[in-house]
Amino acid sequence: MYTSERLRSRIEAGEHLLGLAHHFPCVAVLEAMCRGWDFVWIDAQHGQHTFESALNSVRVAQGLGVDTLLRVESR
């Protein structure tokens, strides 16, 4: 799982964080919903994401200033 350094340091500092889970390969959902959250969890293991849609979701979240957790498919 990828975690940004900013998010990691906030977790290690014991902050209480609120996040949004994102399972569907639609960046419009992120653009509409993830502002104001501490992080977005992009689930490419159990969600419907492809590699490309997960990468696009990370880029959109970063553009909105929201940290990301990316759960990748295990093989």
N, C-alpha and C positions, 0 to 999 in steps of 0.2 A: 504494500500500500504506500503510495506517495503522499507525503505530508510536507507542506511548506515549512520553512524554518520559522517564520513568524507565528504560524499556528502551533508548531511544536513548542516554542518558547512560552506561549500563552498557556498551553496545557501543563507544561512542567511548572509554571508559576502557580498552578492551582486555580486559575480563573474558571468561572462557570461560563461555558460557551453554548450558544444555541445554533443549530444547523438545520439544513434542509436536505432531504434525500432526493436524488434525481435518478430515476430509472428509465426514462423514456428518451429516445434520441431526437429531441426537439429543443433547440437552443432558445426558441421563443419563450418556452416555459421558464427557463433560467432568467432571461431578460425581464420577464414580467414579475417573477416571484423572489429572486434571491437577493435583491437589495435589502440591506439592513440586517441580514443574518451574519453570524460570525464565520460560518463556513458552509460549503455545499459538499455533500457526499455523493460522488458520481459512482453508481454501481454498475460496472461493466461485467460483473460476474453473474448476477442474478437478473439484471435488467435487460433491456433490449438493445443496448448499445453495441455498435461495431467499434473497431479501433478508431476509425475516422470520426464517428459521432462523439465518442468519449473525448478525443483530442479537441474537437471543436467546443465541447462543453467546458473543458478546462480553460480554453482560450477566452471564451465569453465570460466565465466567472472571474478570471484574472482581470479582464478589461473592466469589469464592474467593481473591482477591488475586493472581491470575496475570496478567501482562501479555499482551497479544494482538498478533499480526500478522494483518491481514486482507487477503487477496488477493481483489480483486473481479473480477468478470467483465469482460472487455474486449469492446467492440463495434466 
